[in-house]
Amino acid sequence: MGRNNDRAKSAAGDGSRNRPGAWSAYGKLVRLFRERAGLTQQSLADAIGYSIEQVASVEQGRRPAKAAFTAAAERVLKAGGALSALQEDVDRAQLPAFFQDVAALEQDVVSRFAYDQLVIPGLLQTEAYARALIRTHFPPLDEEIVEQRVAARLARQSLLTCKSPCPVFVFIIEEVALHRMVGGTQVMRAQLFHLLECRRMRHVDIQVMPNSRAAHSGLNGPMVLLETAERRRFVVIESQGVVNVRSDCHEVSEFWLQYGMLRSQALNAEDSADLIERVAGET
């Protein structure tokens, strides 16, 4: 019976080389704990409320486990936190490869300052907005990849709430991003109201660079400034799927000075909220 149920042994396929190492490591742990508990894949699936296909896919490293899967598996398999310890790596592996190192660096920040020109920044995106953006990728992504990247982007948003004390987040967003109808009117209206909810967090500051500010130094491109717990500073520049991380102290200092100027030129937090609310009402 175990041989019939344990589908993980049979459909590994040729794609195993392309699977993220974190998914494979997680899957091997699930299988180890399951076999120690004397459970088949079917019995584990029944116990945690998932299909046997989902359990098999996770064990094979073909599909990433979501937090709900991990919580249920931890409880049933008495894994002692081993699976939960890998969840962050599993989530990060769903991100595009070029961004994974930056996502790892973000885990240790005490402050994160960002300037975005064209779209709402990923940490502030709703699920529908993120999905609409990711689906614009060309060449088109497989739908499963789209959903994985959406899930990873949403999981990454735990940066805003997971630590105590929370890091300080500052977002400067160009006003044009508020008017771009990503995903359509309803999606954009929900996104704008989500921004207003996010700004209510005491450690999150959202400023809008108004269209009336005709020219400023930020027009050279977006940037993210990171400061770690060890007070190391980095600048992250991303464009067209290419990420450049700079850490030279003199170079980084210039970016921080530039960001300070941008903050002084943008609307303050209260006026920015008024503008966002006004645009949402007109959308």
Beta strands, then each sheet from edge to edge (+ up, - down):
strand 1: 109-116
strand 2: 168-174
strand 3: 204-209
strand 4: 223-228
strand 5: 233-239
strand 6: 242-246
sheet 1: 3+ 2+ 1+ 4- 5+ 6-
end
